[in-house]
Amino acid sequence: MVRKCDKEVWDEDEHGNWHLTASWKAHSGSVWKVTWAHPEFGQVLATCSFDRTAAVWEEIVGEGSGPEARGSKHWIKRTNLVDSRTSVTDVKFAPKTLGLLLATCSADGFIRIYEAPDIMNLSQWTLQHDINCKLSCSCLTWNPSLSRLHPPMIAVGSDDPNPTLGAKIFIYEYSENSRRWVKAETLSSITDAVYDIAFAPNLGRNFHTLAIATKDVRIVTLKPTEESTQTGVSSHFETNVVAQFDDHYCTVWRVSWNCMGTILASSGDDGCVRLWKDNFINHWKCISVLKGDGIPAQGAETPVVATPPSSSTPAQQPSTTRYYKLGTISHPSQVPWH
């Protein structure tokens, strides 16, 4: 949870209740994003902030002879990354198969990738790559694919309000030959400001799935194709927007996949979390809506059975009419014209 310049950590107990276990001042400016490293590397998280820095934190279990010291936990800052000249807008750890890598993006248009060469010494991080996107960056995501056929991949989004800048999403791949990150694709169909972006876990699929939070929710597939060039074989993608939903009727701020990459969650200014899932013919639909307080909202296809006539009118037969809720009018644009 992010609050102003502070960082908070909540733990869930065996009864399903959440408790605040740690809170500290993490930055001198607003904290934009928080991300966890894979548990393989310990209890490690990273934060990024308006103060132009990103930080790596590690949870330490206290040691000592006293009963209060033994077993106590606290978080310490292992490093502070200060290469950005502007606000650091997002920070993400790479898939564990790539080692302990951390990517940041910032409003100055750069993606910076850091590596911890010694996972036992998290105070030492080296800047491995500096990618100039030439456009203010708002969010990024690593492709979590475990296939050796897929090179490391990063997608970055922009919320730059300038409409003349065109596309707002770029895909970068790491080339083993040149040992640098190269732009593999530009999603020219996405021209609205992008606030969050997330690759779905790729379990057995021969294509990639990307969720995008903008003025609505969009799901894009990227199918790799091989095209011969003068310099050899280069990777390109056949992109397709397979779903687009404006059910939030407002700005969508976050998108997140489940561990199987089969269900997408989105949240927006409407105060709801919506869950999306596709069926066997790859048709996406909303399967659940959760309000901000965690109470499930009535589904879009929940049947409402008509109330049968009272027993005082025996001449009438019980009604078998069933009514279905097709939607909810929650926005002026939904009201039909007569």
C-alpha positions in Angstrom: 0.0 0.0 0.0 1.3 3.5 -0.9 0.5 6.6 1.2 2.2 9.9 0.4 5.9 9.4 1.0 5.4 6.4 3.3 5.7 2.6 2.6 3.4 0.2 4.4 3.5 -3.6 4.6 0.5 -5.7 5.6 0.5 -9.4 6.6 -2.5 -11.8 6.5 -3.0 -14.0 9.5 -4.4 -17.5 9.6 -7.9 -16.1 10.0 -7.8 -14.1 6.8 -7.4 -10.8 8.7 -4.8 -8.2 7.5 -2.5 -6.4 9.9 -0.1 -3.5 9.4 3.3 -4.9 10.3 5.6 -2.2 9.0 5.5 1.5 8.0 8.3 3.9 7.3 9.2 7.0 5.3 10.5 5.6 2.0 11.1 8.7 -0.1 11.0 12.5 0.0 8.3 12.6 -2.6 5.1 10.6 -3.5 5.7 6.9 -3.9 4.2 5.7 -7.3 4.8 2.0 -7.4 5.9 -0.9 -5.2 7.0 -4.3 -6.5 8.1 -7.6 -4.9 11.1 -9.7 -5.9 10.7 -13.4 -6.3 10.7 -15.1 -2.9 13.8 -17.0 -4.1 15.8 -13.8 -3.4 14.3 -13.3 0.1 11.9 -10.7 1.3 12.9 -7.9 -1.1 10.9 -5.1 -2.6 11.5 -2.0 -4.6 9.8 1.4 -4.7 9.9 4.4 -7.0 9.0 7.9 -6.4 8.5 11.5 -7.6 11.7 12.3 -5.9 13.6 10.9 -9.0 14.9 7.8 -7.2 14.1 4.1 -6.9 15.0 2.1 -3.8 15.5 -1.5 -2.9 14.4 -2.7 0.6 15.0 -5.9 2.4 13.3 -7.4 5.5 15.7 -8.4 8.3 14.8 -10.6 11.2 16.3 -9.2 14.4 18.8 -11.2 16.4 19.7 -10.8 20.0 19.4 -12.2 23.5 16.4 -10.1 24.6 12.9 -11.5 24.0 11.9 -8.3 22.1 14.9 -8.4 19.8 14.7 -12.1 18.9 12.3 -12.7 16.0 11.5 -9.0 15.4 11.4 -7.8 11.8 12.3 -4.5 10.2 13.0 -3.2 6.7 16.2 -1.5 5.7 17.2 0.3 2.5 19.8 -1.6 0.6 20.4 0.8 -2.2 19.1 4.0 -3.7 19.1 4.3 -7.6 19.6 8.0 -8.6 20.2 7.9 -12.3 16.9 9.5 -13.4 16.6 13.2 -13.8 12.9 13.2 -13.5 10.1 11.3 -11.6 10.6 7.5 -11.6 7.1 6.3 -12.6 7.4 2.5 -12.4 9.7 -0.3 -11.2 9.6 -4.0 -11.8 11.8 -7.0 -11.0 12.5 -9.3 -13.9 11.4 -13.0 -14.0 13.6 -15.1 -11.7 15.1 -17.0 -14.6 17.0 -13.8 -15.7 18.5 -13.4 -12.2 18.0 -10.5 -9.9 17.3 -7.7 -12.4 15.3 -4.5 -11.8 13.9 -2.3 -14.5 12.7 1.3 -13.9 11.1 3.8 -16.3 10.8 7.5 -15.8 9.2 10.7 -17.2 12.5 11.5 -19.0 11.8 8.7 -21.4 14.4 6.2 -20.3 14.2 2.6 -19.2 17.0 1.6 -17.0 17.9 -2.0 -16.1 20.0 -2.8 -13.0 21.5 -6.0 -11.9 22.6 -7.3 -8.5 25.7 -9.4 -9.4 25.7 -10.9 -5.8 22.3 -11.7 -4.5 23.8 -11.9 -1.0 24.8 -8.3 -1.2 21.9 -6.2 -2.3 23.7 -2.9 -1.6 25.6 -3.3 -4.9 23.6 -2.7 -8.1 25.1 -1.9 -11.5 23.3 -0.1 -14.4 23.4 -2.7 -17.3 21.2 -1.0 -19.9 19.9 2.5 -20.6 17.1 2.5 -23.2 15.9 5.8 -24.6 12.2 5.5 -25.5 12.1 9.2 -26.7 8.7 9.5 -25.0 7.7 10.1 -21.3 7.2 6.6 -19.7 4.4 5.9 -17.3 4.6 2.1 -16.8 6.4 -1.1 -17.8 6.1 -4.9 -17.6 8.4 -7.8 -18.2 7.3 -10.8 -20.2 7.3 -13.7 -17.7 7.5 -16.4 -20.4 9.6 -19.3 -19.4 10.2 -20.6 -23.0 13.8 -20.5 -24.2 12.4 -19.6 -27.6 11.3 -16.2 -26.3 14.1 -13.7 -25.7 13.7 -11.3 -22.7 11.0 -8.8 -23.5 9.8 -5.5 -21.9 6.7 -3.5 -22.8 6.5 0.2 -21.9 3.6 2.6 -21.9 3.3 6.3 -22.0 0.8 8.8 -20.6 2.1 11.7 -22.5 -0.9 13.9 -23.3 0.5 15.2 -26.6 -1.7 13.7 -29.3 0.8 14.3 -32.0 3.2 11.8 -30.6 1.1 8.9 -31.9 1.6 5.4 -30.4 1.9 5.0 -26.7 3.2 1.4 -26.3 6.6 0.0 -27.4 7.9 -3.6 -27.2 11.6 -4.2 -26.6 13.5 -7.5 -26.9 17.0 -8.3 -25.8 19.3 -9.4 -28.6 22.0 -11.9 -27.7 23.9 -11.1 -30.8 24.3 -7.4 -30.1 23.8 -7.7 -26.4 21.5 -4.8 -26.3 17.8 -4.1 -26.2 16.1 -3.3 -29.5 12.6 -2.1 -30.3 10.7 -5.1 -31.7 7.2 -3.6 -32.1 5.2 -0.5 -31.7 1.5 -0.8 -31.0 0.3 2.0 -33.3 -3.4 1.2 -32.5 -2.9 2.5 -28.9 -2.8 6.3 -29.0 -4.5 7.1 -25.7 -2.6 7.7 -22.5 -1.5 4.4 -20.9 -1.5 4.1 -17.1 -0.6 0.5 -16.6 0.4 -2.5 -18.6 0.9 -6.2 -17.9 2.1 -9.3 -19.8 0.1 -12.4 -19.0 2.0 -15.5 -17.8 2.7 -17.6 -20.9 2.0 -21.2 -20.1 2.1 -23.2 -23.3 0.8 -20.5 -25.6 2.6 -19.7 -28.8 1.8 -16.0 -28.5 2.0 -13.3 -25.9 -1.0 -11.5 -24.2 -0.8 -7.9 -23.1 -3.3 -6.1 -20.9 -3.5 -2.3 -21.1 -5.1 0.2 -18.8 -6.0 3.4 -20.5 -9.4 5.1 -20.8 -10.7 1.6 -21.1 -9.4 -2.0 -20.7 -7.7 -3.5 -23.8 -6.2 -7.0 -24.3 -3.7 -7.4 -27.2 -2.2 -10.6 -28.5 1.3 -10.6 -30.1 2.1 -13.6 -32.3 5.8 -13.9 -33.2 6.6 -14.2 -36.9 9.9 -14.8 -38.6 10.9 -12.5 -41.4 14.2 -12.7 -43.3 16.2 -9.5 -43.6 19.6 -8.8 -45.1 21.2 -9.2 -41.7 19.5 -12.5 -40.9 16.3 -13.3 -39.1 14.6 -10.7 -37.0 11.6 -11.1 -34.7 8.4 -9.3 -35.5 4.8 -9.6 -34.2 1.4 -9.9 -35.6 -0.7 -7.8 -33.1 -4.4 -8.0 -32.6 -6.7 -6.2 -30.2 -8.8 -9.2 -29.0 -10.9 -7.4 -26.4 -11.8 -3.8 -25.4 -14.1 -2.9 -22.6 -15.4 0.4 -21.3 -17.4 -1.0 -18.4 -15.6 1.2 -15.9 -16.8 4.3 -17.8 -13.8 6.1 -16.5 -10.0 6.0 -16.4 -8.6 2.5 -15.7 -5.5 2.7 -13.5 -4.3 -0.9 -12.9 -4.4 -4.3 -14.6 -3.1 -7.5 -13.1 -3.2 -11.2 -14.2 -3.6 -14.3 -12.1 -0.7 -16.8 -11.9 -2.1 -18.8 -14.8 -2.7 -15.9 -17.1 -6.3 -16.8 -17.5 -8.1 -14.1 -15.5 -7.5 -10.4 -15.7 -8.3 -7.9 -13.0 -8.8 -4.2 -13.7 -9.5 -1.2 -11.4 -10.6 2.3 -12.2 -12.1 5.5 -10.9 -15.5 3.8 -10.6 -14.4 2.2 -7.3 -14.7 -1.3 -8.7 -12.4 -4.2 -9.5 -13.6 -6.2 -12.5 -12.5 -9.7 -13.4 -12.3 -10.8 -17.1 -12.0 -14.2 -18.6 -12.1 -15.7 -22.1 -14.0 -18.8 -23.1 -13.2 -21.7 -25.4 -13.8 -19.5 -28.5 -11.5 -16.7 -27.1 -14.4 -14.4 -26.3 -13.7 -12.2 -23.3 -16.4 -11.3 -20.8 -16.7 -9.9 -17.3 -17.2 -12.7 -14.8 -17.3 -10.7 -11.6 -17.4 -7.2 -10.2 -16.1 -6.3 -6.7 -16.8 -3.0 -5.0 -14.2 -1.0 -3.3 -15.2 -2.5 0.1 -14.7 -6.0 -1.3 -18.5 -6.8 -1.5 -19.4 -8.5 -4.8 -21.6 -6.5 -7.0 -24.5 -8.2 -8.9 -23.2 -9.8 -12.1 -24.3 -8.6 -15.5 -26.1 -11.9 -16.2 -27.6 -12.7 -12.9 -31.2 -13.9 -13.4 -34.0 -12.3 -11.4 -37.1 -14.5 -11.1 -40.4 -12.7 -11.3 -42.5 -12.8 -8.1 -45.5 -15.3 -8.6 -49.0 -14.1 -8.0 -50.3 -14.3 -4.5 -52.5 -17.2 -3.3 -55.5 -14.8 -3.1 -55.9 -15.0 -6.9 -56.2 -18.8 -7.6 -57.5 -18.3 -11.1 -54.2 -17.1 -12.3 -51.4 -19.6 -13.1 -48.0 -19.1 -11.5 -45.8 -17.0 -13.7 -42.7 -18.6 -15.2 -41.4 -15.4 -16.6 -37.7 -14.8 -15.9 -36.0 -11.4 -16.1 -32.3 -11.0 -16.8 -30.3 -8.0 -15.8 -28.5 -6.9 -19.0 -26.6 -4.0 -17.5 -26.6 -1.0 -15.2 -27.0 2.6 -16.2 -24.2 4.3 -14.2 -23.1 6.9 -16.8 -25.0 9.5 -18.8 -23.7 8.1 -22.0 -25.6 4.9 -21.4 -29.0 6.5 -21.4 -30.7 5.7 -24.7 -32.3 8.4 -26.8 -36.1 8.1 -27.5 
